[in-house]
Amino acid sequence: MWPQFRHYVGNHRIALSFAAGVLFFVFARPTAWSIGLGLPLVVAGEALRVWSSGTLEKNVAIANGGPYAYTRNPLYVGNFVIGLGFVVMGHNPWLGLAYLLLFPLIYLPTVLEEERFLRAKFGTGYERYLERVPRFFPRWGPGTDAVGHFRWGLVMFHREHRTWYGLAAAVAAVVARSGLSA
């Protein structure tokens, strides 16, 4: 059962995250204050995603420079920070509890599925990387000596600009929900 669940969630995390976002919107009670506190988290999370996307050459080499020297999953850490920002904007403690329960249910299977794939693709090089860099919670110093060169072309190749549009629409929806746009 677990491998099938892990595979399903790994392949449908976007749709599952979208469904969770719809539920968030239903129960959110944003205020100007909560939006002001949560928005910097959304921006910081997206900045991490941009940095990560700009240093990732997916399935070509082990990403171990830039943010990947601190955590094996900086894109997902960025997603976590973005989600936390929306939870703060939502101004409902039940949303926070639901988020802390749902995020690992969606992302842990995804991470495990990706690790399985990368172990098979990169072998012992990836195993050494696993030993030096934590899965999720970033370390204070880099776990590798790799530099990781940032390229805007990679950001666009990974279609991160679509995330910008989605985040702008989501923030606009939260502002509208708060009544501040009226």
Secondary structure, DSSP 8 states (H G I E B T S, - for coil): -HHHHHHHHHHHHHHHHHHHHHHHHHH----HHHHHHHHHHHHHHHHHHHHHHTT--TTTS---SGGGGT-S-HHHHHHHHHHHHHHHHHT-HHHHHHHHHHHHHHHHHHHHHHHHHHHHHHHHHHHHHHHHS-SSS--SS-SS-------HHHHHHTTHHHHHHHHHHHHHHHHHHHTTT-
